[in-house]
Amino acid sequence: MNKENIEDLKSNFLPDVFNHAYHGIAIVGLDGKWIKVNKSICNLLGYTEAELLNLTFQDITHKADLDIDLDKLSELLTGISDSYTMLKRYFAKNGNIIWAQLSVSIVKNELGAPKYFISQIQDVTDLKKGESEKEVFTEVIKEQNERLLNFSRIISHNLSTHAGNLKTLAQFTKTEVPEITKNESFIYLNEAITNLNETVKHLKNIAESTWFEKDDLKPLSLGKYITNAIYSVNALAVNNTCEIKNLVTENIKVVAVEAYLDSIILNLLTNAIKYRDKNKKSEVVLSAQVKDGFVVLSVKDNGLGLDMDKYGHKIFSLYQTFHKNKNARGVGLFITKSQVESLGGKIEFDSQVNVGSQFLVYFKTA
């Protein structure tokens, strides 16, 4: 492009729109030199207009992005494409790196020969920083979770060893000194050892409840696992006059680990039977729907129910029990929630006293 054409371009290119545009707009020559730049580009890069017009875009483009940019420009010049968009880095005058969303189109003359490029430059530096910080934060959380998991395994293993030794020593003592079993202090000690072993067992279950290899994740038939779980609790259901209705078909598939899916369904079913209302015929209904990329399993009963204002925020907490069931330990729902979340899902709970409860389990759809 000759000097006369450049001056004509500068004077006729919609100066008001050009200079007052929020994002950067530039006219770039076929050789890469800036022909005209608006105020937004100058503010973004920290150069005066005169300084930029003495540079090429190659001079201030990050080396890692330059070849990609040049390849795309070549496609414009050869007619392979009319425009392109890319994420690239510029060096500002102060040396800072500016991330930008660059959109480039080519302008041709009446004979179809290339004349110049029009570039639009949008600053996305803050967005990229946010993404980078999020990635770092995610990695830190992942690393911390792995450390905590390893720590919990070590603790549960070591506690299990010591608790087992204490139990064995107590048994030896009873054998060698039979009369000690009537000693009040020994009775308390024995109960404490039993409780310690129960706690260690719970810790071990929790430590193992969120650990699996990626290869363990598979597309599984939700309906099939529900059918198997109902078969497993059939005797319990019959003995407690509880009818279980499965409305989930076998063609609905979720991404899960076999042992986890089995455990989650079994725990929710046994809970529904355990906390039935003895004054009415018990019923548990399982259904499912697909929602926003998840299969949502509903397990709904007509049991005792809970006061959500009092207990709703505690339902998945460790060692929380609500109906004074002598066999309740407050561990099952904590583990269930951990398993569901480790599969990338979530679990919700709603309840009404003397009406019943409903669990909604979100599994990733296969």
C-alpha positions as CSV (number, residue, x, y, z in Angstrom):
1,M,0.0,0.0,0.0
2,N,1.5,3.3,-1.1
3,K,1.8,6.5,1.1
4,E,-1.1,8.2,-0.6
5,N,-3.4,5.3,0.0
6,I,-2.4,5.1,3.6
7,E,-3.1,8.8,4.2
8,D,-6.5,8.5,2.4
9,L,-7.3,5.5,4.6
10,K,-6.5,7.4,7.8
11,S,-8.6,10.4,6.9
12,N,-11.7,8.4,5.8
13,F,-12.0,5.5,8.2
14,L,-15.0,6.6,10.3
15,P,-12.9,8.4,12.9
16,D,-15.6,8.7,15.6
17,V,-16.5,5.0,15.6
18,F,-12.9,4.1,15.3
19,N,-11.5,6.2,18.2
20,H,-14.5,5.8,20.6
21,A,-14.8,2.0,20.3
22,Y,-14.5,0.3,23.7
23,H,-12.2,-2.5,22.4
24,G,-9.1,-2.0,20.4
25,I,-9.4,-1.6,16.6
26,A,-6.5,-1.4,14.2
27,I,-5.7,-1.3,10.5
28,V,-2.7,-3.4,9.8
29,G,-0.7,-3.5,6.6
30,L,0.1,-6.6,4.8
31,D,3.7,-6.3,6.1
32,G,2.5,-6.3,9.7
33,K,2.9,-2.6,10.3
34,W,0.3,-0.7,12.2
35,I,-1.4,1.8,9.8
36,K,-4.0,3.2,12.2
37,V,-4.8,2.4,15.8
38,N,-7.5,3.7,18.1
39,K,-7.1,5.0,21.6
40,S,-8.2,1.7,23.3
41,I,-5.2,-0.1,21.8
42,C,-2.8,2.7,22.9
43,N,-4.3,2.5,26.4
44,L,-4.2,-1.3,26.5
45,L,-0.6,-1.6,25.3
46,G,0.8,1.6,26.9
47,Y,2.2,3.0,23.7
48,T,1.5,6.3,22.1
49,E,0.0,6.2,18.6
50,A,3.3,7.4,17.1
51,E,5.2,4.7,18.9
52,L,2.9,2.0,17.7
53,L,3.0,3.2,14.1
54,N,6.8,2.7,14.1
55,L,6.3,-1.0,15.1
56,T,4.9,-4.1,13.6
57,F,2.5,-6.4,15.4
58,Q,5.3,-9.0,15.3
59,D,7.5,-6.8,17.4
60,I,5.1,-7.0,20.4
61,T,3.6,-10.5,20.0
62,H,4.6,-13.2,22.4
63,K,6.9,-15.7,20.6
64,A,4.8,-18.7,21.5
65,D,1.8,-17.2,19.7
66,L,3.5,-15.6,16.7
67,D,3.7,-18.6,14.4
68,I,0.1,-19.4,14.9
69,D,-0.9,-15.8,14.1
70,L,1.3,-15.7,11.0
71,D,-0.1,-19.0,9.7
72,K,-3.6,-17.7,10.1
73,L,-2.7,-14.4,8.3
74,S,-1.2,-16.6,5.5
75,E,-4.6,-18.3,5.1
76,L,-6.3,-14.9,4.7
77,L,-3.8,-13.8,2.1
78,T,-4.2,-17.0,0.0
79,G,-8.0,-16.9,0.2
80,I,-8.4,-20.1,2.4
81,S,-10.4,-18.0,4.9
82,D,-11.8,-14.5,5.2
83,S,-11.3,-14.0,9.0
84,Y,-10.0,-15.7,12.1
85,T,-10.1,-15.4,15.9
86,M,-7.5,-16.5,18.3
87,L,-6.3,-16.0,21.9
88,K,-2.9,-14.4,21.9
89,R,-0.4,-12.5,24.1
90,Y,1.1,-9.1,23.5
91,F,3.9,-7.4,25.3
92,A,2.9,-4.0,26.7
93,K,5.4,-1.1,26.8
94,N,6.1,-1.7,30.5
95,G,6.9,-5.4,29.8
96,N,3.6,-6.9,31.1
97,I,1.9,-9.6,29.2
98,I,-1.5,-8.7,27.9
99,W,-3.9,-11.5,27.0
100,A,-6.2,-10.6,24.1
101,Q,-9.0,-12.1,22.0
102,L,-7.9,-11.2,18.5
103,S,-10.3,-11.1,15.6
104,V,-8.8,-10.4,12.1
105,S,-10.5,-9.9,8.8
106,I,-9.0,-9.0,5.4
107,V,-10.0,-6.2,3.1
108,K,-9.6,-6.6,-0.6
109,N,-9.8,-4.2,-3.6
110,E,-12.3,-4.4,-6.4
111,L,-10.0,-6.9,-8.2
112,G,-9.9,-9.2,-5.2
113,A,-6.3,-8.3,-4.2
114,P,-5.6,-8.0,-0.5
115,K,-5.3,-4.4,0.7
116,Y,-5.0,-4.5,4.5
117,F,-6.2,-6.2,7.7
118,I,-8.7,-5.0,10.2
119,S,-7.9,-6.3,13.7
120,Q,-10.1,-6.1,16.8
121,I,-8.4,-6.6,20.1
122,Q,-10.3,-7.4,23.3
123,D,-8.4,-7.4,26.6
124,V,-9.1,-10.7,28.5
125,T,-6.1,-10.6,30.9
126,D,-8.2,-10.5,34.0
127,L,-10.3,-13.5,32.7
128,K,-7.1,-15.5,32.0
129,K,-5.7,-14.7,35.4
130,G,-9.0,-15.8,37.0
131,E,-8.8,-19.1,35.0
132,S,-5.2,-19.6,36.0
133,E,-5.9,-19.0,39.7
134,K,-8.9,-21.3,39.5
135,E,-6.7,-24.1,38.0
136,V,-4.0,-23.6,40.6
137,F,-6.6,-23.6,43.4
138,T,-8.2,-26.8,41.9
139,E,-4.8,-28.5,41.9
140,V,-4.1,-27.4,45.4
141,I,-7.4,-28.7,46.6
142,K,-6.8,-32.0,44.7
143,E,-3.4,-32.4,46.3
144,Q,-4.7,-31.6,49.8
145,N,-7.5,-34.1,49.3
146,E,-5.0,-36.8,48.3
147,R,-2.8,-36.0,51.3
148,L,-5.8,-36.1,53.6
149,L,-6.9,-39.4,52.1
150,N,-3.4,-40.9,52.6
151,F,-3.3,-39.5,56.1
152,S,-6.7,-41.0,57.0
153,R,-5.6,-44.4,55.7
154,I,-2.4,-44.3,57.8
155,I,-4.3,-43.2,60.9
156,S,-7.1,-45.8,60.5
157,H,-4.5,-48.5,59.8
158,N,-2.4,-47.6,62.8
159,L,-5.4,-47.1,65.1
160,S,-6.7,-50.4,64.0
161,T,-3.5,-52.1,64.9
162,H,-3.4,-50.6,68.4
163,A,-7.1,-51.1,69.0
164,G,-6.7,-54.7,68.1
165,N,-3.8,-55.1,70.4
166,L,-5.8,-53.6,73.3
167,K,-8.7,-55.9,72.6
168,T,-6.3,-59.0,72.6
169,L,-4.7,-57.9,75.8
170,A,-8.1,-57.5,77.5
171,Q,-9.0,-61.0,76.4
172,F,-5.7,-62.4,77.7
173,T,-6.3,-60.6,81.1
174,K,-9.8,-62.1,81.4
175,T,-8.4,-65.6,80.7
176,E,-5.5,-65.3,83.2
177,V,-7.4,-63.4,85.9
178,P,-11.1,-64.4,85.5
179,E,-12.2,-62.5,88.6
180,I,-11.2,-59.2,87.0
181,T,-14.3,-59.3,84.8
182,K,-16.3,-58.2,87.9
183,N,-14.0,-55.3,88.5
184,E,-15.8,-52.0,87.7
185,S,-12.7,-50.3,86.3
186,F,-12.1,-53.3,84.0
187,I,-15.7,-53.3,82.8
188,Y,-15.3,-49.6,81.8
189,L,-12.0,-50.3,80.2
190,N,-13.4,-53.2,78.2
191,E,-16.3,-51.0,77.0
192,A,-13.9,-48.2,76.0
193,I,-11.9,-50.7,74.0
194,T,-15.0,-52.0,72.2
195,N,-16.0,-48.4,71.4
196,L,-12.5,-47.6,70.1
197,N,-12.7,-50.6,67.8
198,E,-16.1,-49.5,66.5
199,T,-14.7,-46.0,65.9
200,V,-11.7,-47.3,64.0
201,K,-14.0,-49.5,61.9
202,H,-16.0,-46.4,61.0
203,L,-12.9,-44.4,60.2
204,K,-11.7,-47.2,57.9
205,N,-15.0,-47.3,56.1
206,I,-14.9,-43.5,55.6
207,A,-11.3,-43.6,54.4
208,E,-12.2,-46.2,51.8
209,S,-15.5,-44.7,50.8
210,T,-14.0,-42.1,48.4
211,W,-11.1,-44.1,46.9
212,F,-11.2,-45.7,43.5
213,E,-9.2,-45.8,40.3
214,K,-10.5,-43.9,37.2
215,D,-10.8,-47.3,35.4
216,D,-13.3,-48.3,38.0
217,L,-15.8,-45.8,36.7
218,K,-18.2,-47.5,34.3
219,P,-21.6,-46.9,32.6
220,L,-24.0,-49.0,34.8
221,S,-27.7,-49.8,34.6
222,L,-29.3,-48.0,37.5
223,G,-32.5,-50.1,37.2
224,K,-30.5,-53.3,37.4
225,Y,-28.7,-52.3,40.6
226,I,-31.9,-51.2,42.2
227,T,-33.5,-54.6,41.3
228,N,-30.5,-56.3,42.9
229,A,-30.6,-54.1,46.0
230,I,-34.4,-54.7,46.5
231,Y,-33.7,-58.5,46.3
232,S,-31.0,-58.1,49.0
233,V,-33.4,-56.3,51.4
234,N,-36.4,-58.4,50.5
235,A,-36.5,-60.3,53.8
236,L,-36.1,-57.1,55.8
237,A,-38.9,-55.5,53.8
238,V,-41.3,-58.5,54.2
239,N,-40.6,-58.7,58.0
240,N,-41.5,-55.1,58.4
241,T,-44.5,-55.1,56.0
242,C,-42.8,-52.6,53.6
243,E,-43.6,-52.5,49.9
244,I,-40.8,-51.3,47.6
245,K,-41.8,-50.0,44.2
246,N,-39.1,-49.7,41.5
247,L,-40.1,-47.4,38.6
248,V,-36.5,-47.2,37.2
249,T,-36.0,-49.0,34.0
250,E,-32.8,-50.9,33.1
251,N,-32.0,-48.7,30.1
252,I,-31.2,-45.7,32.4
253,K,-27.4,-45.7,32.8
254,V,-25.2,-43.8,35.1
255,V,-21.4,-43.4,35.5
256,A,-20.4,-45.0,38.7
257,V,-18.3,-47.5,40.6
258,E,-20.1,-50.8,41.0
259,A,-19.4,-51.2,44.8
260,Y,-20.4,-47.5,45.4
261,L,-23.7,-47.7,43.4
262,D,-24.6,-50.9,45.3
263,S,-23.8,-49.3,48.7
264,I,-25.6,-46.1,48.0
265,I,-28.9,-47.8,47.0
266,L,-28.7,-50.3,49.8
267,N,-28.1,-47.7,52.4
268,L,-31.0,-45.5,51.3
269,L,-33.4,-48.5,51.1
270,T,-32.4,-49.9,54.5
271,N,-32.8,-46.4,56.0
272,A,-36.3,-46.1,54.6
273,I,-37.3,-49.5,56.1
274,K,-35.5,-48.8,59.4
275,Y,-37.3,-45.5,60.0
276,R,-40.8,-46.6,58.8
277,D,-44.0,-45.5,60.5
278,K,-45.3,-48.5,62.4
279,N,-48.8,-47.0,62.4
280,K,-49.3,-47.3,58.6
281,K,-48.3,-49.6,55.8
282,S,-44.8,-48.7,54.8
283,E,-44.0,-47.9,51.2
284,V,-40.8,-46.9,49.4
285,V,-40.9,-45.7,45.8
286,L,-37.8,-45.4,43.6
287,S,-37.9,-43.3,40.4
288,A,-35.5,-41.4,38.1
289,Q,-35.4,-38.6,35.7
290,V,-32.7,-37.0,33.5
291,K,-31.9,-33.4,34.3
292,D,-29.0,-31.2,33.2
293,G,-26.7,-34.0,32.4
294,F,-27.5,-36.0,35.5
295,V,-29.7,-38.9,36.3
296,V,-31.6,-37.9,39.4
297,L,-32.6,-40.9,41.5
298,S,-35.5,-40.3,43.9
299,V,-35.9,-42.6,47.0
300,K,-39.2,-41.6,48.6
301,D,-40.9,-43.2,51.7
302,N,-43.9,-42.6,53.9
303,G,-42.0,-43.1,57.1
304,L,-41.5,-41.1,60.3
305,G,-39.9,-38.1,58.6
306,L,-37.8,-35.4,60.2
307,D,-38.2,-31.8,61.3
308,M,-36.1,-30.0,58.6
309,D,-35.7,-26.9,60.6
310,K,-34.1,-28.8,63.5
311,Y,-32.2,-31.6,61.7
312,G,-32.1,-30.8,58.0
313,H,-28.6,-29.4,58.1
314,K,-27.3,-32.3,60.2
315,I,-28.6,-35.3,58.1
316,F,-25.3,-36.1,56.4
317,S,-23.1,-35.2,59.4
318,L,-21.0,-37.9,61.1
319,Y,-22.4,-39.5,64.2
320,Q,-25.8,-37.8,64.0
321,T,-28.8,-39.9,64.8
322,F,-32.4,-38.7,65.1
323,H,-34.9,-41.5,66.0
324,K,-33.1,-43.2,68.9
325,N,-32.7,-46.4,67.0
326,K,-30.3,-48.5,69.1
327,N,-28.5,-49.8,66.0
328,A,-28.0,-46.4,64.5
329,R,-24.4,-45.1,64.4
330,G,-24.7,-42.0,62.3
331,V,-22.2,-43.2,59.8
332,G,-24.2,-44.6,56.8
333,L,-25.5,-41.3,55.3
334,F,-22.1,-39.6,55.8
335,I,-20.5,-42.4,53.8
336,T,-23.3,-42.3,51.2
337,K,-22.8,-38.6,50.7
338,S,-19.0,-39.1,50.4
339,Q,-19.5,-41.8,47.8
340,V,-22.0,-39.8,45.7
341,E,-19.7,-36.7,45.7
342,S,-16.6,-38.8,44.8
343,L,-18.6,-39.9,41.7
344,G,-19.1,-36.2,40.7
345,G,-22.7,-36.1,41.9
346,K,-24.6,-34.7,44.8
347,I,-27.3,-35.8,47.2
348,E,-30.3,-33.8,48.6
349,F,-32.8,-34.5,51.3
350,D,-36.3,-33.3,52.2
351,S,-38.6,-34.5,54.9
352,Q,-41.8,-33.9,56.8
353,V,-42.7,-35.3,60.2
354,N,-45.2,-38.1,60.0
355,V,-45.4,-37.8,56.2
356,G,-42.1,-39.2,55.0
357,S,-38.7,-38.4,53.5
358,Q,-37.2,-38.2,50.1
359,F,-33.5,-38.5,48.9
360,L,-32.5,-37.1,45.5
361,V,-29.2,-38.6,44.3
362,Y,-27.6,-36.9,41.2
363,F,-25.4,-39.3,39.2
364,K,-23.6,-38.3,36.0
365,T,-25.4,-39.7,33.1
366,A,-23.6,-42.3,30.9
